[in-house]
Amino acid sequence: MAFQLPDLPYGFDALEPNIDARTMEIHHGKHHAGYTKKLNAAIEGTDLEGQKIEDILANVSKHSTGVRNNGGGYYNHCLFWEVMSPNGGGEPSERMNIHKAIMRDFGSFDNFKTEFSKAAATRFGSGWAWLCVDGDDKLFITSTPNQDNPLMDVADQKGTPILGLDVWEHAYYLNYQNRRPDYVSAFFNVINWDEVTKRYNAANVGASSF
C-alpha cells in the first residue's frame, strides 16, 4: 500500500504568529506532498512496498538515494506536524515522564533548551535538530543533514526521534528570512509535550521507573 500524505492535525493558521499560515500551506501541501509522491515512485515494484517506513529507514544504506531522501522527508514531516500544537509551548508538566527524563539527562529544562537550540541553529545548510532516545533509554540531542534522521543506519548517532525541528529554509524563510535563531525560539512556543511524552513512553522501557 502506498504511503499517504497525512492531514495536518490543525489548520494552516493555527500556529500563528510562531509559524505563518502560508508557510504551513506550502510546507505541507507542496514539500511533504512531494516527498510522499517521490517515495512511492522510488519503492514502486520493489520489495520495499508494504514495509513500514521505520523499517525502510533502518536499512536505508541498502537503498537508492531517492528512497533515502524521500523516505526521510516523508517520515520527518509526519513527526514534525504531530509534535506541534496551537495549545503547546512552555515546559512539560512535572508529572510527565519526558520532564523527568529531561531533568535526569540535561539537569534542567533551560539546559535542554539551550542544547537543542544550538543544534538547530548551527546545523550548516539544510537539515533537522532532534531529541531522541538511545538504546539505554537516555535522551540525547543531535542534528542531521538534509532529510536524514537518527533512525537511519547511516546516522552518526542512532536512536528513536521523539521531537524534531525542520531547519530547511522552506520551513521558515517567508516569515523569518535569515533569522533562523528567531524561528528556533518560536518553535518552543508550539511544542506539543503530550505528543513528545507519548513518543518517549513508546520508545523506552524505562519510563515506568520514574
C-alpha positions as CSV (number, residue, x, y, z in Angstrom):
1,M,0.0,0.0,0.0
2,A,1.4,3.4,-1.0
3,F,2.3,5.9,1.7
4,Q,-0.3,8.6,2.2
5,L,0.2,12.3,3.0
6,P,-1.3,12.8,6.4
7,D,-3.7,15.6,7.1
8,L,-2.5,18.3,9.4
9,P,-3.9,17.9,12.9
10,Y,-4.8,21.6,12.9
11,G,-5.5,24.5,10.5
12,F,-2.8,26.1,8.4
13,D,-3.1,29.3,10.6
14,A,-3.3,27.5,13.9
15,L,0.4,28.0,14.8
16,E,0.5,31.8,14.1
17,P,2.3,34.0,14.9
18,N,5.0,31.5,15.5
19,I,4.7,29.8,12.1
20,D,2.6,31.5,9.5
21,A,-0.2,30.0,7.5
22,R,1.4,30.5,4.1
23,T,4.5,28.6,5.2
24,M,2.4,25.8,6.6
25,E,0.3,25.5,3.5
26,I,3.4,25.3,1.2
27,H,5.4,23.2,3.6
28,H,2.6,20.6,3.9
29,G,0.9,20.8,0.5
30,K,4.0,21.1,-1.6
31,H,7.1,19.9,0.2
32,H,5.7,17.0,2.2
33,A,3.3,16.0,-0.6
34,G,6.3,16.0,-2.9
35,Y,8.4,13.7,-0.6
36,T,5.4,11.4,-0.3
37,K,4.9,11.1,-4.1
38,K,8.5,10.6,-4.8
39,L,8.9,8.0,-2.1
40,N,6.1,6.0,-3.6
41,A,7.6,6.2,-7.0
42,A,11.0,5.1,-5.6
43,I,9.7,2.0,-4.0
44,E,7.1,1.0,-6.6
45,G,7.7,-2.5,-7.9
46,T,10.4,-3.3,-5.2
47,D,10.3,-5.4,-2.1
48,L,10.0,-2.2,-0.1
49,E,6.4,-1.9,-1.0
50,G,4.3,-2.7,2.1
51,Q,7.2,-2.2,4.6
52,K,6.9,0.3,7.4
53,I,8.7,3.5,6.9
54,E,10.8,2.8,10.1
55,D,12.0,-0.5,8.7
56,I,12.9,1.1,5.3
57,L,14.9,3.8,7.1
58,A,16.7,1.3,9.4
59,N,18.3,-0.2,6.3
60,V,18.5,2.9,4.1
61,S,22.1,2.4,3.2
62,K,21.0,-0.6,1.1
63,H,18.5,1.5,-0.9
64,S,18.7,4.2,-3.5
65,T,19.3,7.9,-2.9
66,G,15.7,8.5,-3.8
67,V,14.5,6.2,-1.0
68,R,16.9,7.8,1.5
69,N,16.0,11.4,0.6
70,N,12.2,11.0,0.2
71,G,11.8,8.3,2.8
72,G,13.4,10.7,5.3
73,G,11.4,13.6,4.1
74,Y,8.2,11.6,4.5
75,Y,8.9,10.4,8.0
76,N,10.5,13.6,9.3
77,H,7.5,15.7,8.3
78,C,5.0,13.2,9.7
79,L,6.7,13.6,13.1
80,F,7.1,17.4,12.7
81,W,3.3,18.1,12.4
82,E,2.5,15.9,15.3
83,V,5.0,17.4,17.8
84,M,3.5,20.9,17.3
85,S,0.2,22.2,18.6
86,P,-1.6,25.5,18.9
87,N,-2.1,24.6,22.6
88,G,1.6,23.7,23.1
89,G,4.6,25.5,24.3
90,G,6.2,26.1,27.7
91,E,7.7,23.4,29.8
92,P,6.2,19.9,30.0
93,S,4.4,19.2,33.2
94,E,6.4,17.9,36.1
95,R,4.1,14.8,36.1
96,M,5.2,13.9,32.6
97,N,7.9,11.3,32.1
98,I,9.5,13.5,29.5
99,H,10.0,16.2,32.1
100,K,11.6,13.8,34.5
101,A,13.9,12.4,31.7
102,I,14.9,15.9,30.7
103,M,15.8,16.8,34.2
104,R,17.7,13.5,34.6
105,D,19.7,13.8,31.4
106,F,20.2,17.6,31.0
107,G,20.0,18.8,34.5
108,S,17.3,21.4,33.8
109,F,14.8,22.4,31.1
110,D,16.9,25.5,30.3
111,N,20.0,23.4,29.6
112,F,17.9,21.2,27.3
113,K,16.5,24.2,25.5
114,T,20.0,25.7,25.1
115,E,21.4,22.5,23.7
116,F,18.5,21.8,21.3
117,S,18.5,25.4,20.1
118,K,22.3,25.2,19.4
119,A,21.9,22.0,17.4
120,A,19.2,23.7,15.3
121,A,20.9,27.0,14.8
122,T,24.3,25.6,14.0
123,R,23.3,22.9,11.5
124,F,25.0,24.1,8.4
125,G,22.8,24.3,5.4
126,S,19.6,22.3,5.4
127,G,18.7,19.6,8.0
128,W,17.0,18.8,11.3
129,A,17.5,19.0,15.0
130,W,16.4,16.1,17.1
131,L,15.6,15.0,20.7
132,C,16.0,11.2,20.7
133,V,16.0,8.2,23.0
134,D,19.0,5.8,22.7
135,G,19.3,2.1,23.3
136,D,19.9,2.7,27.0
137,D,16.7,4.8,27.5
138,K,18.7,8.0,27.7
139,L,17.8,11.2,25.9
140,F,20.3,12.9,23.5
141,I,20.2,15.8,21.1
142,T,21.7,15.6,17.6
143,S,21.2,17.1,14.2
144,T,21.3,15.5,10.7
145,P,21.8,16.9,7.2
146,N,19.2,17.1,4.5
147,Q,16.3,14.7,5.2
148,D,18.4,12.2,7.2
149,N,17.3,11.2,10.7
150,P,18.6,9.1,13.6
151,L,16.6,6.0,12.6
152,M,18.8,5.6,9.6
153,D,21.7,3.1,9.7
154,V,23.8,5.9,8.2
155,A,23.3,8.3,11.1
156,D,26.3,9.4,13.2
157,Q,24.2,8.9,16.4
158,K,21.3,6.4,16.2
159,G,18.1,6.5,18.3
160,T,14.4,7.0,18.2
161,P,13.4,10.6,17.4
162,I,10.7,12.0,19.8
163,L,11.0,15.7,18.8
164,G,12.2,17.2,15.6
165,L,12.7,20.7,14.2
166,D,12.9,21.3,10.5
167,V,15.6,23.9,9.7
168,W,15.4,23.8,6.0
169,E,14.8,27.4,4.7
170,H,11.4,26.4,3.3
171,A,10.3,25.9,6.9
172,Y,10.8,29.4,8.0
173,Y,12.1,31.8,5.3
174,L,8.8,33.5,4.4
175,N,8.4,34.8,8.0
176,Y,11.9,34.8,9.4
177,Q,14.1,35.2,6.3
178,N,17.7,34.5,7.5
179,R,16.8,34.7,11.2
180,R,16.9,31.0,12.0
181,P,17.5,31.5,15.7
182,D,14.2,33.5,15.9
183,Y,12.4,30.6,14.3
184,V,14.0,28.1,16.6
185,S,13.0,30.2,19.6
186,A,9.4,30.4,18.3
187,F,9.2,26.7,17.9
188,F,9.3,26.3,21.7
189,N,6.0,28.2,21.8
190,V,4.2,25.4,19.9
191,I,5.9,22.1,21.1
192,N,3.2,19.5,21.8
193,W,4.6,18.0,25.0
194,D,1.7,15.5,25.2
195,E,2.8,14.0,21.9
196,V,6.5,14.1,22.8
197,T,5.7,12.3,26.1
198,K,3.7,9.7,24.2
199,R,6.6,9.1,21.8
200,Y,9.1,8.9,24.7
201,N,7.0,6.4,26.6
202,A,6.7,4.3,23.5
203,A,10.4,4.4,22.7
204,N,11.8,3.3,26.0
205,V,11.2,0.6,28.6
206,G,12.4,2.6,31.5
207,A,9.6,5.2,31.6
208,S,7.7,3.3,34.3
209,S,10.7,3.5,36.6
210,F,10.1,7.2,37.3
